[in-house]
Every structure is written in structure tokens, then in C-alpha cells.
Amino acid sequence: MVASSHPSTPQERPIDDEAPHHTHSVDSHRPHDVFAPAEGGINFRTLTWPHASVIVAKLQIGIGILGIPGTFDTLGFAPGLISLLIICMITTYCGLLAGRIRLIHPELHSAQDLGSLFFGGSRIGMALFGFFYWVLLVMIAGSGILSTTIALNAISSHALCTMAFAGIVVAACLLIGGGCRQLMKVAWLGWAGIICVMISIWTLTIAMLTKDYPMASLGQTGRVQVKAGNSSSTFAEAMSAVTTQLFAILGNVAFYSISAEMKRPREFEKAVYVGQLFVIANYIIVGCIVYGKAGQFLTSPALGSAGPLIKKICYGFSLPAVLITAIMYSHLATKQVFVTALRSSRHLTTPTVIHWGVWIGSTILAVAIGFVLAASIPVFDDLLSLIGATVGCFFSIVVGGMTLLYMVSHEDTQGSVAGDDSSSSSGEGAEAEKAVVDSQAQQGKAGQTAARVTSRAHVAPSLGADRAWLVRAYLVAFKSHTTTRSRKVRFGLGVLLLMIGGFIIVGGTYGAAVSISNAYSSGAVQQAFSCADNSV
């Protein structure tokens, strides 16, 4: 399919939404879609945007919402709400960027591929991005395993050793997540998970509205304190709360994989808007009501805040949801290794012995590491904040900033992605392009850069085609005589995202480390791999 010769935005780059096995560009060297099926093979591109919106929502709403009310107590209601709103806006915008960059580069499957894109085809960059992205997915799967053991302990009054419950969850992840290779086949779990978690959290919310706090039956005394601000929290506690909020809304890290399996990738933004609006509205409403009612008497996870009976009921409803979180993220972690190992081979979409061997092995590896993490860090809040502070922040915010700067660097003087055919005929932007060439000539690469600039008049660069994008982003935004205010703003926004992400990584990791250390030293956690009851 040949797109219009004058696309005006990055979303309008050539990509055929109708046929998942076509050639995506007029240029034969442009990489094809990562899931272009072989003849007689599996068609992975089966998601419609309503299904995708459900997956967008379910990848976030569930475990994360249970920690939101407690962050309001740590930060204070006003700062906590402002922090949550800012984080939601940032991750939603970065989620939209994930879909937009895939329209330019349909060969992208996950954040791993961005390592090659951002570092000029470097295998080391791709390997590092891939490894840490896989670690993130496995850590979230581990938090799902931990949450499921908490739910099972709460419902059964600790009828079994916690590690036995963890074993049951691991078996479910292996059988269900490992048995479904296509994301579409896991999408129905998203529907079930959202329904269950919504029933659970709204049962809790309504029950708390009918109760008076403090609850003497739980040994609570004094007055309920809803703090507008909280100056008594330490820096470590505040950063731990911020990263817990980030964990609740960092599902955008997996949006590349969702877009990659959509029938019509152009409709991905609809899925993001619908899914994110649903998630954010519930986070704000439930968080405000639950904290406003219970104040400092909150438990974390929040489902234990309305008494023993409601706790069992709510955990009963939420059990499928937290289990589905473990299944879906272990599936995504499996798919990450699977695609990396078999990319560009017939085994990726053809059910051969190698195909199944890699899939099963990847599933076992992801679930096993998730189990180890869940057993090693058995404190709910601490695990959430550690994930949010480290790889979670990097892929949900920092990578978003890098993506925005990369896209700015490939805009021509008309505001479209470099590669608009009109650029070659108009001749505009020559000054910016010459500046790039001159800067590279100082490093002895002028000829290569000039060739790249020429080639961009026709196609978007493929993975690894470019290493000068960061310098060019600045030149295009500030040195081109045809630059626009919008381009400068987006460049500034990209830099701001990098700064925010860097601050959260440093401060949040410190806060999580201090909290985990205090939990072990105070005796709140006896040991890793413990059979003790971990429910609140």
C-alpha cells in the first residue's frame, strides 16, 4: 500500500492497517511488520481497538489501585492527588508515543527494539533494553503472584503455607499464560479481570462509606486524620509513595506489544484514551473516598481497611484479577524472549518443534523468576515502589522522553516525520540538514550522514540506521529557520521527561531500599520464602 505523498503527522506514516502481511513502504528496504505471518502460519495481528482498550486498562488497574489510598496518607491529600494526576498525564502521553513510533517503525515489538533504534543499531543497546524490559515484566508478574498469595491467605485464613499458595499461582501462569501464544486469546482474561477488580474495589468503597471510623473492633482509637499535607514524612517515604503511584499506572511500558498485535495500528490511540480514562477516573475516585473515610487507619493493600468480613469478600472478588495480572505479565515476558529468539525466522509464526521449545522454555523462565521475586520481597508496598522506581520509571517515563526527542529529530520543516516526499521537492530545511552534516564531518562521518539525509527524503529510517538523532533533535528544534514553537515545546518536553525520570529513579530507588531494609530490621518481615501469613 502506498500512503499519501504528504503525510502531516507521525501518525500518518505509511503502514497498511488492513493486511498484516504486506510490505509497508514504497521502499523495499523498509523493514516489514514484526508479526507479518508466513504462509500457513499464525496471524498474531488480531486485536481490535475495543479489545486493546481492555488490555490497556487491565495491565494497570488491579494491583496498583490497592496502594493508591496509602500514598495520600504519606504525601498528604493535596500533594498526593497532584502527584497522581501528573504521573497519569505523563504515562498516558508516553503511551500515545508508543503507538506513534510504531507507525513509523512497524518492526518494533517492544521496548527492547528501541535499544537498537536509539543506539544506532547497537546490539549491546538492544540487549540491555531487552534484558531490563524483561526484568520489569517479570517483576510485575512477581507482584501479581505476591498479591494472589495475599488474597488466598486472606480468604482461607492462612489455610496453607504461603509458598504453597505461590506454587498454585505459578501452575496457573504456566498452564494458562503458557498455553496462549496470541495476545488476543489472553484478552478475554482482561475482561474478567477488570470486572472482578471493579466489583472488589467498589464493594470496599461502599462498605467503608457505611462504617464509622475509627473501628473499635479493630483496636483503632483517636480521630480520623485526613492530612491536606504531610510535612512529617521523610524524603525516602515520600519518594516511595510517588513510585508506588507510578507503579499503578506504568502499563504503558507494554503498549508497544499491544499495538504490534492490532489489526489496525492507527486505532491504537482510541484504545489508549478509553483505557486510560477508565483507569484514571477509578484511581482518583476510589483513592479519594477510601483515604477520606479511613485516614491514617488505612491498611495496605487497602482491601483490609473495612474489617475482617469485608476483607474476605473483597479479596474473594479480587482473586481472579490479581491472578490474571500475574498471568498476563508472565505472558508478555514470555513473548519478549520468544520474539527476540525467533525474530525473522519461520519458527516465529510456524508451530515447529523449535517454536514450541522456545515458547515453553521462555514461559518457565519468566514464571520461575517472578516466583523468586515474590518470595524474596514479601512486603506489598515495598515491592511496588521498587518496581516503580527502577526499571518501571525508566521504561514508562525516560524512554518516553527519548522517543519524543527521536521523533522531533525526524521531523522535516513542515512538521511531519522525515521522509515526507514533499521535503525532497520543497528544499526547505536545507539549513538544518547542512548543520547536521557539518557537525558529523568533524567526526569524519560527513559522507555517511549526507547519505542518510538523502535517504530520509523517501523512507523513515529503519532500526539502527541513525546515531545522530539526539544532536539533530536540537538542531531541528532551535537552529532551523523554519522551526515552530510547537517543535521547541516538544523538544523541551522530551528533556523534561528525561529529568523527571532521572529524579524518580534516584530518589525512588533510595526510598524503596530504605523501606525494605527497615522492614527486615524491624522484624516486619521474618525471612524470604516464608510460610507466614502475609495478608493484612
C-alpha positions in Angstrom: 0.0 0.0 0.0 1.3 3.5 -0.9 0.3 6.2 1.5 -0.4 9.8 0.7 2.6 11.6 -0.5 2.0 14.4 2.0 1.6 12.9 5.5 1.4 15.7 8.0 2.0 13.9 11.3 3.9 10.9 12.6 0.7 9.0 12.8 0.2 9.3 9.1 3.4 7.4 8.1 2.9 4.6 5.6 1.5 1.5 7.2 -1.3 -0.7 6.0 -3.8 -1.5 8.7 -5.7 -3.9 6.6 -3.2 -6.5 5.6 -0.8 -7.7 8.3 1.5 -9.4 5.8 2.1 -6.6 3.3 5.1 -4.5 2.5 4.8 -1.3 4.5 6.5 1.1 2.3 7.3 2.1 -1.3 10.9 1.4 -0.4 11.8 -2.3 -0.5 14.4 -1.9 2.2 11.9 -0.8 4.8 11.5 -3.5 7.5 8.2 -5.3 7.5 5.8 -5.7 10.4 7.3 -7.9 13.1 4.2 -10.2 13.0 3.9 -10.5 9.2 2.8 -14.2 9.1 4.4 -16.8 7.0 2.1 -18.7 4.6 0.1 -21.1 6.6 1.5 -19.6 9.8 -0.1 -17.9 12.8 -1.6 -14.4 12.4 -0.8 -12.6 15.6 -2.4 -9.3 14.4 -6.0 -10.0 15.5 -6.7 -7.3 18.2 -9.4 -4.7 17.6 -9.2 -1.4 19.4 -12.0 -2.3 21.9 -10.1 -5.4 22.9 -6.9 -3.4 23.0 -8.5 -0.8 25.3 -9.5 -3.6 27.8 -5.9 -4.9 27.8 -4.6 -1.3 28.3 -6.9 -1.0 31.3 -6.2 -4.4 32.8 -2.5 -4.1 32.5 -2.8 -1.3 35.1 -6.0 -1.5 37.1 -5.7 -4.2 39.7 -2.7 -4.4 42.0 -1.8 -0.8 41.7 -5.1 0.7 42.8 -4.8 -1.1 46.1 -1.8 1.0 47.1 -3.1 4.4 45.9 -5.0 5.5 49.1 -2.0 4.9 51.3 0.1 7.2 49.2 -2.3 10.1 50.0 -1.6 9.4 53.7 2.1 9.5 53.2 2.2 12.6 50.9 -0.8 14.4 52.2 -4.1 14.5 50.3 -3.4 17.6 48.1 0.2 16.7 47.2 -0.7 13.1 46.7 -3.6 13.9 44.4 -1.5 16.4 42.4 1.3 13.8 42.1 -1.1 11.1 40.9 -2.6 13.4 38.3 0.8 14.5 36.9 2.0 10.9 36.8 -1.2 9.8 35.0 -0.8 12.6 32.4 2.9 11.7 31.8 2.3 8.0 31.3 -0.7 8.5 29.1 1.3 10.8 26.8 4.2 8.4 26.7 1.7 5.6 25.9 0.4 7.5 22.9 4.0 8.0 21.8 4.5 4.2 21.9 1.7 3.8 19.3 3.0 6.7 17.2 6.6 5.5 16.9 5.3 2.1 15.8 3.5 3.7 12.9 6.9 5.0 11.8 8.7 1.7 12.7 6.3 -1.2 12.4 9.1 -3.6 13.1 9.1 -2.6 16.7 7.6 -5.2 19.0 8.6 -4.0 22.5 10.8 -1.5 24.3 13.7 -3.8 23.6 13.7 -2.8 19.9 14.1 0.8 21.0 17.5 0.0 22.3 18.6 -0.7 18.7 16.7 2.4 17.4 18.2 4.8 19.9 21.7 3.5 19.8 22.2 3.3 16.0 21.7 -0.5 15.6 23.9 -1.4 18.6 23.3 -5.0 19.6 24.5 -4.0 23.1 21.9 -1.3 23.3 19.2 -3.7 22.2 20.4 -6.4 24.6 20.4 -4.0 27.5 17.0 -2.6 26.8 15.7 -6.1 26.2 17.1 -7.5 29.4 15.8 -4.7 31.7 12.4 -4.6 30.0 12.1 -8.4 30.5 13.1 -7.8 34.2 10.3 -5.2 34.5 7.7 -7.5 33.1 8.8 -10.4 35.3 8.8 -8.1 38.4 5.2 -7.1 37.7 4.3 -10.7 37.2 6.0 -11.4 40.6 3.9 -8.7 42.2 0.8 -10.4 40.8 2.0 -13.7 42.3 2.5 -11.9 45.7 -0.9 -10.3 45.6 -2.6 -13.6 44.8 -0.9 -15.3 47.8 -2.1 -12.4 50.0 -5.7 -12.9 48.6 -5.6 -16.7 49.2 -4.3 -16.2 52.7 -7.0 -13.6 53.5 -9.8 -15.8 52.1 -8.7 -19.1 53.7 -7.4 -17.6 57.0 -4.0 -18.9 56.1 -5.0 -22.5 55.5 -1.8 -23.3 53.7 1.8 -22.3 53.7 2.2 -19.1 51.7 4.8 -20.8 49.4 2.2 -23.5 48.7 -0.2 -20.8 47.5 2.5 -19.3 45.4 3.1 -22.7 43.8 -0.6 -22.8 42.8 -0.3 -19.4 41.2 2.8 -20.5 39.3 1.0 -23.5 38.0 -1.9 -21.3 36.7 0.6 -19.0 35.0 2.3 -21.9 33.3 -0.9 -23.6 32.1 -3.0 -20.5 31.1 -0.3 -17.9 30.1 1.9 -20.5 28.5 -1.0 -22.2 26.7 -2.0 -19.0 24.8 0.6 -17.7 22.4 -1.6 -14.9 20.9 -2.4 -11.8 23.0 -6.0 -11.9 21.6 -6.5 -15.2 23.4 -5.5 -13.6 26.6 -7.7 -10.6 26.1 -10.8 -12.4 27.5 -8.9 -12.6 30.8 -8.7 -8.8 30.7 -12.4 -8.5 30.6 -12.8 -10.9 33.5 -10.0 -9.2 35.5 -11.5 -5.8 35.1 -15.0 -6.9 36.2 -13.6 -8.7 39.2 -11.4 -5.9 40.4 -14.1 -3.3 39.9 -16.6 -5.3 42.0 -13.9 -5.7 44.6 -12.8 -2.1 45.0 -16.3 -0.7 44.8 -17.5 -3.2 47.4 -14.8 -1.9 49.6 -15.6 1.7 48.8 -19.3 1.3 49.5 -18.7 -0.7 52.7 -16.3 1.9 54.0 -18.9 4.7 53.4 -21.3 2.8 55.6 -18.9 2.4 58.5 -17.7 4.7 61.2 -14.0 5.2 61.8 -12.1 4.6 64.0 -13.3 1.0 64.2 -13.1 -0.2 67.8 -13.4 -3.8 66.8 -10.0 -3.4 65.1 -8.4 -1.7 68.0 -8.5 1.7 66.4 -8.6 4.8 68.7 -8.5 8.5 68.2 -9.9 10.7 65.4 -9.6 10.1 61.7 -6.9 12.4 60.3 -7.1 13.4 56.7 -4.0 15.4 56.1 -4.1 18.1 53.5 -0.3 18.0 53.5 2.2 15.9 55.4 5.4 17.5 56.4 6.4 14.7 58.8 7.2 12.2 56.0 10.8 11.7 55.3 12.2 12.0 51.8 12.5 8.3 51.5 8.9 7.8 52.5 7.7 10.4 50.1 9.6 9.0 47.1 8.4 5.5 48.0 4.9 6.8 47.8 5.5 8.5 44.5 6.9 5.4 42.9 4.0 3.3 44.3 1.7 5.7 42.3 3.9 5.3 39.3 3.7 1.5 39.5 -0.1 1.8 39.5 -0.1 3.5 36.0 3.0 2.2 34.3 1.2 -0.2 32.0 2.3 2.0 29.1 5.6 0.1 29.1 3.7 -2.8 27.4 1.8 -0.7 24.8 4.3 -1.5 22.0 3.3 -5.2 22.2 -0.4 -4.3 22.2 -0.1 -2.1 19.1 2.0 -4.8 17.4 -0.9 -7.2 17.5 -3.7 -4.9 16.4 -5.5 -5.3 13.1 -5.4 -1.5 12.6 -2.5 0.0 14.5 -3.8 3.5 13.6 -6.7 2.9 16.0 -4.3 2.3 18.9 -4.8 5.8 20.3 -8.5 5.2 20.7 -7.6 2.2 22.9 -5.2 4.3 25.0 -7.7 7.1 25.6 -10.5 4.8 26.5 -8.4 2.5 28.7 -6.6 5.3 30.5 -9.7 7.4 31.1 -11.3 4.4 32.8 -8.3 3.7 34.9 -7.5 7.2 36.0 -11.1 8.0 36.9 -11.3 5.0 39.1 -7.9 5.7 40.7 -9.0 9.2 41.7 -12.5 8.4 42.8 -11.7 5.3 44.8 -8.4 6.7 46.2 -10.1 9.9 47.5 -13.1 8.1 49.0 -11.1 5.4 50.8 -8.5 7.7 52.2 -11.0 10.4 53.1 -13.0 7.9 55.1 -10.3 5.9 56.9 -7.5 8.4 57.0 -4.5 7.0 58.9 -6.4 3.8 59.7 -5.8 2.5 56.2 -4.2 -0.8 55.5 -2.1 -1.7 52.5 -3.3 -3.3 50.4 -6.4 -1.2 51.0 -8.8 -4.2 51.0 -8.2 -4.8 54.7 -9.5 -1.4 55.7 -13.2 -2.3 56.2 -12.9 -5.1 58.7 -12.4 -8.9 58.5 -15.6 -9.9 56.8 -15.4 -7.2 54.1 -11.8 -8.1 53.7 -12.6 -11.7 52.8 -15.4 -10.7 50.5 -13.2 -8.1 48.6 -10.3 -10.5 48.3 -12.6 -13.1 47.0 -13.8 -10.8 44.2 -10.2 -9.6 43.5 -8.6 -13.0 43.4 -9.2 -13.6 39.7 -8.0 -10.1 38.9 -4.6 -10.3 40.7 -4.1 -13.8 39.3 -4.8 -12.5 35.8 -2.2 -9.8 36.3 0.4 -12.5 37.1 -0.8 -14.5 34.0 -0.8 -11.5 31.6 2.6 -10.1 32.6 4.2 -13.5 32.6 2.7 -14.0 29.1 4.3 -10.7 27.9 7.6 -11.6 29.4 7.5 -14.9 27.7 6.6 -13.2 24.4 9.5 -10.9 24.8 12.1 -13.7 24.9 10.2 -15.7 22.3 10.2 -12.9 19.7 13.8 -12.0 20.4 14.9 -15.6 19.9 12.9 -16.3 16.7 12.6 -12.9 15.0 13.0 -13.0 11.2 12.8 -16.8 11.2 9.9 -19.0 10.0 9.8 -20.5 13.5 8.2 -17.3 14.9 4.9 -17.9 13.2 5.1 -21.6 12.3 4.4 -24.1 15.1 7.6 -26.1 14.7 9.4 -28.1 17.4 11.8 -25.1 17.9 8.8 -22.7 18.1 7.2 -24.7 20.9 10.5 -25.4 22.7 11.4 -21.7 22.8 7.9 -20.8 23.9 7.7 -23.3 26.7 11.2 -22.6 27.9 10.5 -18.8 27.9 7.3 -19.4 29.9 9.1 -21.5 32.6 11.9 -18.9 32.9 9.6 -15.9 33.3 7.3 -17.6 35.9 10.2 -19.0 37.9 11.9 -15.7 38.3 8.6 -14.0 39.1 8.1 -16.5 41.9 11.6 -15.9 43.3 11.0 -12.1 43.4 7.6 -12.5 45.1 9.1 -14.8 47.7 12.2 -12.6 48.3 10.3 -9.2 48.8 7.1 -10.3 50.6 6.1 -6.7 51.6 3.5 -5.4 49.2 4.2 -1.6 49.2 8.0 -2.2 49.1 7.8 -4.4 46.0 5.6 -1.9 44.2 7.8 1.0 45.0 11.0 -0.9 44.0 9.5 -1.8 40.6 8.2 1.8 40.0 11.5 3.4 41.0 13.8 1.3 38.9 13.0 -0.3 35.5 9.4 0.9 35.8 10.3 4.6 35.7 13.0 4.1 33.1 10.6 2.4 30.6 7.5 4.4 31.4 9.0 7.9 31.5 12.6 8.1 30.4 12.0 6.0 27.3 9.0 8.2 26.5 11.3 11.3 26.6 13.8 9.6 24.3 11.0 8.6 22.0 9.7 12.2 21.8 13.2 13.6 21.1 13.8 10.9 18.4 10.5 11.8 16.7 11.4 15.5 16.8 14.7 14.8 15.2 13.0 13.1 12.2 10.5 15.9 11.5 11.1 18.0 8.4 10.4 21.7 8.2 6.7 21.1 7.5 6.3 19.5 10.9 6.0 15.9 9.6 8.2 12.9 10.1 11.3 13.0 8.0 10.5 11.0 4.9 7.7 13.2 3.6 8.2 13.2 -0.1 7.4 16.8 -0.2 10.6 17.6 1.6 12.7 16.5 -1.3 10.8 18.8 -3.7 10.5 21.8 -1.5 14.1 22.0 -0.5 13.1 23.5 2.9 15.1 22.5 5.9 18.4 22.5 4.0 20.0 24.7 6.6 19.2 22.2 9.4 20.3 19.3 7.3 23.6 21.1 6.4 24.2 21.8 10.1 23.9 18.1 10.9 26.2 17.2 8.1 28.8 19.8 9.2 28.6 18.5 12.8 29.2 15.0 11.7 32.0 16.0 9.3 34.1 16.9 12.3 34.0 13.2 13.3 34.8 12.0 9.8 31.3 10.9 9.0 30.0 13.6 6.7 29.5 11.3 3.7 27.5 8.7 5.7 25.4 11.4 7.3 24.7 13.1 3.9 23.6 9.7 2.5 21.3 9.2 5.4 19.7 12.7 5.0 19.2 11.9 1.3 17.5 8.6 2.1 15.2 10.2 4.5 13.5 12.1 1.7 11.8 8.8 0.9 11.5 6.5 3.9 11.6 6.6 7.7 14.9 5.2 8.9 14.9 1.5 9.9 16.2 0.2 13.2 19.8 1.1 13.7 20.0 3.5 10.7 20.9 6.5 12.7 23.1 7.6 15.6 22.9 11.4 15.3 19.2 11.8 16.2 19.8 13.4 19.6 22.0 16.2 18.2 19.7 16.6 15.2 16.7 17.0 17.5 18.2 20.1 19.0 19.2 21.4 15.6 15.8 20.8 14.1 14.1 22.4 17.1 16.3 25.5 17.5 18.6 26.0 14.5 16.3 25.5 11.6 15.0 28.8 10.2 11.6 27.1 9.6 11.3 25.7 13.1 8.0 26.2 15.0 7.1 26.9 18.6 5.4 23.5 18.8 8.6 21.8 17.9 10.5 23.7 20.5 7.9 22.9 23.2 8.1 19.2 22.3 11.9 19.2 22.5 11.6 20.8 25.9 9.0 18.3 27.0 11.3 15.5 25.9 14.1 16.9 28.0 11.8 17.4 31.0 10.6 13.8 30.8 14.3 12.7 31.0 14.9 14.9 34.0 11.7 13.8 35.8 12.5 10.2 35.1 16.1 10.5 36.4 15.0 12.2 39.6 12.4 9.5 40.3 14.9 6.7 39.6 17.5 8.0 42.0 15.1 9.2 44.8 12.7 6.3 44.4 15.3 3.6 44.5 16.7 5.2 47.6 13.3 5.3 49.2 12.5 1.7 48.3 15.8 0.4 49.6 15.4 2.2 52.9 11.9 0.8 53.3 12.9 -2.8 52.5 15.8 -2.5 54.9 13.6 -1.1 57.7 11.1 -3.9 57.2 13.7 -6.6 57.7 15.5 -4.9 60.6 12.2 -4.2 62.5 11.0 -7.8 62.2 8.0 -6.9 60.0 9.5 -9.5 57.6 11.0 -12.6 59.1 12.7 -14.1 56.1 12.4 -14.7 52.4 10.5 -17.8 51.2 8.5 -17.7 54.4 5.3 -19.8 55.1 4.0 -17.0 57.3 0.6 -15.3 56.7 1.3 -12.2 54.5 -2.3 -11.0 54.4 -3.3 -7.7 56.2 
